[in-house]
Amino acid sequence: MAYEVVMPQMGADMKEGTLIRWLKNEGDEVVRGEAIAEIETDKANIEIEAFEGGVFRKTLAQPGDVVAVGQVIAVIGTADEDISKYAAERAPEPAMAAAARPSVAAAAPAKEAAPPAEAAPRGDGHIRASPVARRMAEEKGIDLSRISGTGPEGRITREDVEVFLQAQAAAPEKPQEVPREAAPVAMSRMRQAIARRMAQSKREAPHYYVTVVVEMTEAQRLRSQLNATLGEAAHVSVNDLLVKASAKTLQRYPLFNTWFVDGEVRQQEAQNVCIAIALDEGLIAPAILDCGRKSIVEIAQASRSLAERARSGSLKPEEYSGGTFTVSNLGMYGIEELIAIIQPPQTAILGVGRVSPRPVAHDGAVEVVEVMTLALSGDHRVTDGALGAQFLGEIKRLLEAPVGLLL
């Protein structure tokens, strides 16, 4: 029986996605779980996998197409299976997206030595560019809106950036014009998605906040011992200890490992702890899956892999949309305390500040110890402050007596 590949929903507010490229050609063999396509969502580029194996029989969408969630984009089946019903089909794009797309002629101008015209953004103001092109532009201090893309739908490629740099080097410098009035700042699709989701969270979820100061002396000692023993291949960070402590605490207090959807509290079985990762376009929080079953070392390895794949645009769908709890750590920026906003449909998030030396009273004497401030933001529809205090107290206990994290 033919298996239909559809545009997945990567988050509750995702309505459509853009097909960037196919990783398989028609006629190729496909193994279950193998990556077959790369798509662009509001927040990241993600590889989607085949849920069934077989022969990659037919594509129903082309690179650059904007496709509604749930729409069939390809068919996988046996080599001799009748798929004639898909012969004339092609994934339609939403009417608004279609109206905003530039024509093929406008999207692919010829490359010349002269400086190219400004790139036309999509209807939502986002300029399409490959991750490599974005990195090159950032390194050279180039505004992507000044570059015309020659990829699908005017997508800016590495070659486009190189042509622009060559033309810029050959052209005489022009005096910079002082703008007469302030212009609105264009928001990327990711920034727009963050704005929608955070506004939704603050509007719909009644937040409460509890904070606690944690002594990190023993946790830091454990971390140093693990890193000295295991070496760089399994480097453990403070954030890895926090993720493990959160996972164990979620097992004890499962109401914080829930989603609130359509007026219902939905209990999640696995502890999929999200970690905040800063990208050029904005902040994303993909999940380390099944943290309750992972050791600290496994979490450390998974965390590094997640960050690398988030930046290269190769996250898995379940990592992007399956999170059940989030740890947002700004300690590396020197921030003392972070009060975070819950990312829906989750019902809690842990804000983390930096580890720093402070004077603390112990048995009537004052000594300087390493401490860290944690702040739990909870959804009052699901839990209350008293339970939140117990939850945060358990994380504090595990970090101050971290041998429990090894069990």
N, C-alpha and C positions, 0 to 999 in steps of 0.2 A: 504493500500500500504506500502511495506517495506521501512523503512528509513535507509539510509546508513550513518554510522558514518565514517568520513574520518579524516586523519591526518591533523590538521589545520595548517595554515601558521601564525606563531607568529612573524611577522616582514617581511619587504620586501626582506631581504636577506636569509630567512630561506628556505632551500631546503629539509630538512629531519628532523625527530624527532625520539626519542627512546621511545618505550612503556615501562614504568617502571612496572606498575601493573594495573590490572582491579579492579575496585571497585564494579563491579556487576558480578554475575555468570550467565551462560546461564540458562534461565528459570525464572530469577527474573523479577518482575514488575519494570518498569522504569517510573518516572514522569518527564515531561518536565522541564528542568532546573536543574535536579539532576546530580551531579557529577558521571561519570561512569568510568573514567580512569585517570591515572596520566602519563604524558609524560615528557620527558627531552628534552629541547631545548638547543641552544647554551648558553643561559643566565640563565635559571632557570628551576625548576620543576614546572609544571602547571597542575591543574586539568581541564579536559575538560568535558563539560556538554552535556546532550542530548537535542537536539532541538525539539524532538518529544517524546511523551510518548508511552508506549506499553510494550511488552515483550522483554526482552533482549534475542534474538533468537540465535545468533551465533557470535563467535569471529573469526576473520580472521588474527589476529596477536597475537603473544605470548610475554610475558614479556622478554625484552632484544632485541626484533626485532628493527632494524633501518628501518624506513618506510618513503618513499618519501611523500612530501606534496601532499594532494589531494587523496592519495591512500585509498581505503576502508579498514577499520580495524575491523568493526563489523556491525551487522544488527539488527535493532529493528523493530518489527512488531506485528501482532496479533498472538495469540497462535496457530491458525490453518492455518496461511497463508503459501502458498507454497514458500519456499525459496530454492528450490532444485538447482537453478542456482548457488548458493553460496557453494554448497556441497563440491566441490573440490578446492575452491579458498582459497588462503592464501596470505596475503600482501607480495609481494616480496620486498626485500631491494635492494638499489642501489648496482651495481656491485662492486664499489670501497669499500663501507662499508662492503660488504660480504667478500671480499678478505682480509680485515684487521681484521675480527673477529677471535678470537681464537676458537679452537675446544672446544666441551663440556668437553672433558677429560682434556684439559689444563686449562679450566676456573674453574674447581671445584676440586682442590686437597684435599686430606684428611687432616683433622685438626690433628696436632701432637704437642707434647710438644716442639719439637725443633723449632728454629726460621724458619718461612716459607721463601720460596724463594721470590725474588722481584716480585711485580705484574707487569704484562705486560700491557703497556698502549694500548689504541686503536690506530687505524691507524693515528688519528689526534693528538696523544700524550696525550689525556685526560684520566685520571684514573677514572674509575667508582667507586663511593662510595655513600652510602646513606647519607642524611644530618646528621643523628645522628652519623654515623661513622666519618664524616668529623669533626664534633664538638669535638668528643672524641679525635681524632688524634691531633687536634689543641691544645686542653687543655693539652695533655700529651707531646706535642712537637715532635710528630712522623711524619716522612715522609711517606705518603701513598704509595709511590712507593716501600717501603720495605715490604708491606703486600700483601699476596695473597688473593684474594676474592673468596668466595664460592657461591656468589649469581649468578643470570642470567648474562651470558657473563663475568664472573669474577668480578661482582660488589662486592665491599667490604662492608660487613655488620658490625653491632655492634659486633656480636659474633666474627668476624674475628679480630677486634681490641682487644677484650678481650683476645683471644687466643694468639695474638702477645705479649700483655703486660705480660701475665703469662710466656710465653717462655723467654721473655727478662729478667724477674725478676730471672728466674732459671738459665740462662746462665751466665758464668763468663764474666767480662768486658774485652773487647779487646782494645788495644791501638788504638786510632784514627789515621787513615792513612792520611797523607797530600797529597792532589791531586797533581799530577805532572804538570797538565796543566788545564786551565779553561775549563769547559764543558758547552755546550749550555744549557740554562734554558728552560725546556719544557713549552709550553704554553697550558693552558687549553682551552677547546672549547669556554668557555665564553670569555677568553682573546683574542682568535683568532677572535671571532665575533666582539668584541669591536674594535680591530685593523682594521678589514675590514670596519666597518661602519664609524669609525672616519676618516680613510683615504679617503673613498668615499665622506664624507661630505666636507672635506677640498679641495679635488680635484675638485668636481663638483659644490659646492655651493660657490659663491663669497661672503664671509662674510664681513659685516661691523659691527662696534662696536660703541656704545654710552654709556656713563656712567653718573651717577648723584649721588649726595650725598643727603640722605634723613634724616631729623630730626625725630627721633623716640620717642620723649618724649610723645606725645599724644597717639601714638600707644601702647607704653608700659603701659601707664596709663589705657587705655581701656582693654588691656590684663589682667592686674592685677585685675581690677574690675570684669571682666568676670570670672576669675578663683576663686576669693573670693566668688562670688555669686553661681557659679555652682559646685564648688568642684572638686576633683580629677577625678571624672567620666567623666568630660568634659573639661579636661585641654587643654587650647589653647596655642599654641606656636607661636613664631614670624613667623615661616614658614607658619603656618595656615593663618595668616593675609596676608602674601605675596601671597598665593594661591588664597585667596578670592579677593584681589586687582587685581591680574592678570586676573582672570575670568571676573570681571566686566569691566576691560579695554579691554579685547578681544571682549566683546560684542559691545563696542564702536568703536574699530578698528579691524574689522573682517579679514582684510588681514593678520593679524598675527596668525589667527586661521585657517591655511590652510596647505595642503600637496602639495608638488611639485612632480608630478609623470609623467613620460614619456613626459616631456616637457610641461605639463599642470599644472595650478594652480587649485587645487580642494578645494573649500570652504567647511569647516566642520561646521555643525550646532551646536552641543554641544561643550561646553568648557571642554575638558578632559585634565586636567592639570597634567602632570607627575611630580613626585618628585624623586630626586636621592636617592637611597638606596644602601649603601655599604655592599656587601656580601664578604665572604672569597674569593670567586673566582673572584670577580670583581664588577663593578658598574652596577646596573640596574636602570631603571627609569619607573616603572609602573605608570598608570594613576589613579587619583581620577576622577571618571566619573561624567559628568554633573555638574561641579562646579558652573556654573552660576545659577543653581536652588537650590544650597545648602547654608545653613546659615554657619556662621563661626564655630559654635559648631558642625554642621554636618560634615563640612570639617575636623575639629580636630579629630572627632571619626573615620571618614573614613581613615584619614592619619595613625592613630595608627594601625587600622585593616590591612591596606595595607602593612605596614612595617612588622607586625607580620607574615602575610601570605606569604610575599616575602621570609622571612627567613625560613619558614617551607615548602616552595615549593607548596603552594596551591593558587597561583594566578589564576584568571579567564582569559581566552583568550583575552577578550575585554580590560581588564586592562593592559595586556602585549602589545597589538598591536594597541590599539585605541587612543593613546595619540595625542593631537593636539598642545600642547605647553608644555615647560618644565621649571621648577624652580629648579636650582641646587645650593644648599646652603652649603657652607663650613665654615660658620661663627662659628659653634661649634668647629672647629679646630683652631680658632684664626686667620683665614685668613682675611685680610683686603679687598681684591678685587679679584674677579674671572671672568676671560674672558673665557666663555665656548664655546664649539663647538656644533653646531646644530646637533641634531640627526635626520637623514632622516627617513621618508619623510617630517618631520616638517620643518617649515621655520623660526623659531625663538626660542631663549632660553634665560632665565634670569639668570645671574650669581649673587650670593649674598655673600657679606662679612659679617663680624661680626658687631654687635652693640657695639660701644665703645664711651667713652667720648672724645670730642674734643672741643677746643675753637672755638666759632662762634660769629661773629659780629652781634648784634641786635640793631638797632637804635643808632649806634655810640658807643655802649658799647660792651665789649667782655664778653661772659659768656660761661661756659662749659655745653654742652648738649650732649645727646646720639644721635649718628648719625650712618648711615649705607650706604655703597657704593653699588649701583646696576649697573650692566653692561648688556646691551641688545646686543646680537649677532643676526643679521638679515641676511636673504638671499637676496642679492641685485637683484636677478632675480624677486623677488616678491614685495619687498618694498625698500625704500631708506632711507638715513640717516635722512632726514627731518621728514618723517613719524615716523621713529624710535624714534626721539627726542620727538615727540608729545605723542607717546605711553608711553615712559618712564616717561614723565612729568605727565601723568595722574595717573600712579601708585604712583608717588611721592605725588601728590595732595591727593589721597585717604589715604595714610599712614599718612600724616601730619594732615589731618582732618578726622580721622577714623570713625566718626559717619556715614559716607557714606557707610561704609562696612556693617552696620547693616540694611540698607534699602533694 
